[in-house]
């Protein structure tokens, strides 16, 4: 899953299912994306259906037989779900165990207890980054917003000074760091190495979240001076706190060390594999053989889930039945995500099979624009049009995947990160996250744009700058 070979990519594009020229293929790509954008934005159709219909439209406009287009889409969907679906499911289980066991609360309370007024924004970044590793963005917001509101209210802090760092931590994790769905799909489509992508993603994420979080929050607090909305403070006590109240009703919580260690376990295993691959670089070496297994995404996340059952589930006093129920409940909410990711894989494969990849390779030979910047720009355009970071990542990955064929391992990883950075650019009114932040923080549209939207843009641009800098030295 983590590294499609160049030969596989080439094989996918050897015999296009259409004889259309580059001009027709270019029109077909624009038409297919336009159909997806129109269905999502105008008709509010679910992204899964929009991607499915857009893939069929792409094939029709490219002059491909409908039966072959359907086959391409189905093959891409199947391969993507097979490669990424299990990882998303394991990540969801780990996140649910962390939330329901009180492990997330333990991390939050421990860090906040050590933080003072000046360090509070930095504490919020640290909390959001740790919580955001295994949790989907929307879940992370629901979990952290009550904490943000309470800290701002009780400490008499500016809401933006506390909230922006937390949002930045969640957003950066969502866009750049696996095992979130977007980065996983991009890694799969481009054939990048997951461990190297994770390592470079962390290098890019740290300075990016500092600039977009604690540093930008100083300006956001001046631009947007809003009080903590009492109605949302009360609502969060009634609604989010299903998780928080449930954890408080437990006999005990997992320890801080146990919770953090469990969350970081898959990261450490995957980074360890990447490091051994670079240092040893011998497939026959016994150490490398072991790390290749335990550091593979599937085994790393599975190990974290199994460890989490004991450190988080049993650590909170869960019975076997309660643990089983928690795992079961974690899987239902990701059905939509899996379908969108799968349909995105189908769209990607249709792009490849009709010959769009070769078309982009042909055109790019005469372009003076770096591949990393091109990937970022494509993701930005789709993000602005659809409002979905995941759709932007999936679509852009399919379009630029052929550019990775001659890239080194590190540059292929940077291509993934460039797409992820572009997918975060300027969240606005067509993004569900925009409205979540607006309502939770009690802001109007203009205030949300000056805080949340600007923060997302800073993340996107700053991450791109660091990605381009890394490309010069790797």
N, C-alpha and C positions, 0 to 999 in steps of 0.2 A: 504494500500500500504506500509506503513512504518513498519509494523511488522507482518510478517507471523508467525503464531503460530507454536510451535514445533509439535503440532498434525498435522497440515497441511503438514509440511515437511515430517513427518513420513508417512502420508497417501499417499503422492506422490510416496514413495519408497517401499510401502508394497508389491506390485505385479509387479516385473520387467517384461518388455515385451519380455525378452529373458532369456534363461536358461544357458547362457554362464558362465563359471567359471571365477575366478579372472584373470587368465593368459590371457584368450581371451579378457576380458574387458580391461585389461591394453594395449594390442596390439591395440584394437579398438580405445581407447582414443588417443594413439600416432598417429595412422593412420588418425583419424579425424582431429587432430590438424595439422598434416603434410599436409593434403589436403588443409586446410585453408591457411597455411603459403605459400605453393607452388603457389596457385592460386593468392594470393595477391602480392607476391614478384616476382615470375617468369613470370606469365601471366598478371599481373597488373589488375586483375579482381576486380571489386568493392567489398568492404567488405561485403555488403549485400548478394551478390550472393555467395561469398566464404563461408560465414557462413551457408548459406542455403545448399549448396552442401556438405560442411563438416559435417553438421548434418546428412544428408542422408547417407554419407559414414560411419559415426560412427555407425549408426544403422545396416548397411549392414555387417560391420566387426564384430559387436557384435552378429550377427546371429538373429537379430530381424526382424519380418515381415515388409516389406516395408510400408504396409498400416498403421501399428501401429506406425512406425517411423514418417510417415507424420503427423499422428494425434498428436503425442507428440510435434513435432516441431510447428505445428499450434497452439496447446493449449498454449505452452510457449510464442509464438509470441504474441498471443492475450492478455494474462494476462500481459505481460510486457508493451505493448503499452497502455493498459487500465490503468495500474498503474502509468507509468512513462511519457507516451506521452503528457498528458495534462500539466504536470509540466514543461516539456521541452518547450512546446509551450508558456506557460505563461512567462517563463524566457526569451524566445526570444523576446516576445512583450515588456517586461520591458526594455530589453537591447536596442531595437530599439528606444523606446521612449527616453531613456537616451541619445542616440547618436544624433538622429535627432533634438531633442529640443535644443541642445546646453548644456544640463545638464552635459555631460561628459567634454566638454570644460570648463565649469564653475568650475568644481571640479579641473581640471588640472591647470587652470590659477590662481585660488585662492591659492592653495597649493604652486605653484611655486613662487608666489609673496611673500610668507612668508619665502622661503628657501634661504639660502646663499650658498656659494661654498662648505663648508664642509658638510652641511646638505643636499645637493642636492641628493646624492644617497639614503638617507633615505626618502626624499620627493618622489622620483620615486617609491620606494617600496610602500609607502602609496597610491600614485595615482593608481598604477597598481592593488593593492589589492582591492581598492574601485571599480575601473572600471571593474576589473575581476570578481566581484561577480555575476553580472547578464549577462555577455557577454561570448560567446564561445571563446576559446583560440585564434582561427584564427582571429576572429573579433577584439578581444582585441589587437592583434599584429598590425593589419592594422590601428587601431585607435591611438595606442600609439607610433608607430615607428616614425612618423613625429615629435612628441613632443620630443622624445629622440634625434633625429638628430638635431633639432633646438636648444635644450638646450645645447647639446655638442658643437655645432658650435658657438653659440653666447657667451657662457660662457667660451669657450676655455678649455672645460673639456675633459678628455679621454673618448672616445666612450664606452669603456668597463666599465668604472667607472659609467657611467650613464645608459648604456643599460642593463647590467647584473642584477642590482636590479629590473628594470622594468620587464624583462623576468622572473625573479624568482617569483615576485609577481603574475604574470599571471599564471605561471605553477603550483605553489602551490595551487592556487584557483581551477584550472582545475582538479587537481588530488585528492584533499582531501576534498573540501568543496562543499556540495550540494548548489544550485540545478543544478550543472553541471551533464551531462548525466552519466559519469562513476560512481561517487559516488551514484547517484540515483539508477542505475541498481544494484550495489553491495548491497545497503541497501535492495532493494526489494528481491534479490535472497537469501540473508543471513537471512532476517527477523530481521534486526536491527532496533532500534528506531532512527528515523531521528533526533529528537531534541538532543538526547544524542550524536549521531554521529557528529552532527554539533558542539556541545559544545566541545567535545574532539578534533574534527578536528581543531578548532580554537586554542586550547591549543598547539597542535602539530605544526600548521602552523606558529605561531608567531616566535618561536625560529628558526624554519627551514628556514623561508624566510630571517631572519636576517643573519644567517650564510651563506646561499647560495647566498644572494643578496649583501648588502653593504660590508660584510666582505670578501667574496670571490672575489668581484670585484676589490679589491686592488691587488690581485695576478693576476687576469685575465688581468688587465691593463698592468702589467709587461710582461706577456707572449705574449699578442696580442696587439701590438701597431699599430692600423690602424687609418688613418684619417677619418673624416666624408666624406662619398662618395658624392660628389657634384651632381652626376647624380641621386642618390636616393633622395637627398634633394629636387632637382627640381621636380622629379617624384612625391614625396609625396605631394608637393604643388599643383600638377595638379590632382592627383588621389585620395589620401585619403581625401584631402580637399574637395571632394564632400560633405562629412559630415560636415567638418569644415566650408567650405565656405557657405554651406546652413544655418548653425547656425548663421554665421556672418551676413547673409542677413535678419535674423529675426528682428522684431521690438524690441524684448527683449529676454533675456535668463531667465531660472529659476534661482532662487537664489541658492547660495552654500548650505545653510541650507536645502532648499526644495529638492535639488538633492540628497544630502547625506541621508537625512531622508527617502526619498522614497526608495533608494537602500537598506538601512539597515532595513526597516520595516519588511520584511519577516523573516530576521535573528532574529530580536528582538522577534517577535511573536513565532517563533519555539523554540528559546532558553527559552522564558518565559514558554512555555508548558513543556519543559523538566525539568525546575527548579521546577515548581509546582508539577509535577508528583513525583519528588524526595522528596520534603519537605512535601507535604500533603499526598501523597500515599493513597488516599481514593477515589475510583471511584464514590462514592455516594456524595462526597463533591461538593457543588454548584460551588465553584470557579474552581475546577478541571474540572468539566463538561464544563464550559465556555472556559477555556484555551485549553481543548482537541479539541474543535471545531475551535476556532480562531487560534490556533497554529498548526493545521494540515497543511501539505504542500500545499494542494490545496487551502484552504481558505487563508493562509498566502500570497501565491503568487498572488492569485486573488485579494486580498485586495490591494497589492502593485501595481498591474496593474491599478486598478480602481483609486487609489489615484494618481498614476503617470499620468493618463489621465488629471487630474486637475493640479497637481503641476508641471508636466513637459510639457505636451501638451498644456493645456490652459495657463500655466505659460509662455510659449514661444509665445503665441499669435496664436496658431494653431486654425484653424476653425474646425468644426465638420468633414468636408470632409477630411481635412488634417490628422486629427487623425485617421480616418477610413482607409485612404490610408497607413499611417505608420504601423498600425496594420496588414493590408493586406500584405504589403511588408515584414514584419518580419517573416511571416510563410513559405513562399516559400523556403528560404535557408535551413530550418531545415528538409526538406523532407528526404534527404539522411541520416541525423543523426537518425531520427525516424526509418527508415528502418533498419539501422545497429543495433540500440538498440533492435528493435523487433526481428531481426534474432538472435541476441545474446541471447535473452530470449528463443527463440526456441532451440538453441544449449544447453543452460543450462538445459531446461526441458528434452531434449533427453538424456543428461548425467544422469539425475536423474532416468528417466524411464527405462533405460537399466540396472541400478543397479550400476553405477560407484560410486555413493555416498556411498553406503554400502561397496563397495570394498575399498574405501579410509579409511572409518572408521575401517575396518578390519585390514588394513595394519598399520594404524596410532597407533594402540594399541601397536605395537612392535617397533615403531620408537622412537628415543630419541630426536626428533626435535620438538620444540614447534609449535603449530598450527599457531601462528602468523608469525613465521619465514618461515614455509612451504608455507603459502599463499603468502608471499612476494616473495619467490624464484620462485614459479609457475608463478606469474605475471611478474617477471623479465625475465624469459625464453621466455614467449610468446611475451613480449615487444621487446626483442632483435631480435626475429625471424620475427615478422610482422611489427614492427615499429609503431604500432598503440596503444596508451594508452587505447583507448576505447575498442578495441578488447581484449587487455590483461586483462582489468578489467572484462569484460563480461565473458570471458572464465575461468579465475581464480575463479570468484565468483561461477560459476556453479560447478567447481571441488571441492571446499572446503566448500560449503554451509552446507553439513551434519555435519561438525565439530562444527558448531555453535549451534547444538541442545541442548547441555548440558551447554552452556556458559551463564554467567550472561549478563544482558543488556549492561553493560559497556564493557565487553570483546567481545561481538558480534560487538559492534561499533568499537572497536579497530581492529577487523578482517577486517572490511570494509576499515579502514584506512591503514592497512598493504598491502592490495591488491592495493589500490590507490597509495601508495608509490612505490610499485614494478613496477607499470605500467609506472612510469616516468623514470625508470633507463636508462641511457646512450642512449639518442637519437642519431641515426647515419644516414647513407645515405639512409636507407629505410623508413625514417620518413619525411613526407612533411614539418613538422615544422623545421627540420634541414635545408632544402633548403630555406625556407622563411627567416630564420635568416641570413643565409649565404649571400643571395642576397641583403637583406635590409641593412646589415652592410658592404657590400663590402669586405667580407673575402674570403680566399680560404678554401678548405676542411680541411686542417690541422689546420688552425686558428679557424675554427668553432668547431672542435673537442676539442681543448684546452680551449675553452671558453664555448660555449653552451652545448656541450656534457658532459663536466666535471661538469658544473653547475647542469644539470639534475641528474647526478649521486650523487652529493652531496645532493641534495634535497631528493632523494630516500633513501640514507643511513642514513642521519641525521634524517629524519622523522621516519624511522624504529627504530632507537635508542631511540627516545623519546616515541614511541609507546610501545616498550618493557619495558621502565622504568615505564610508566603509568600502564602497566599490573601488575607490582609488587606491586603497592600501591592501586589499585582499586579492 
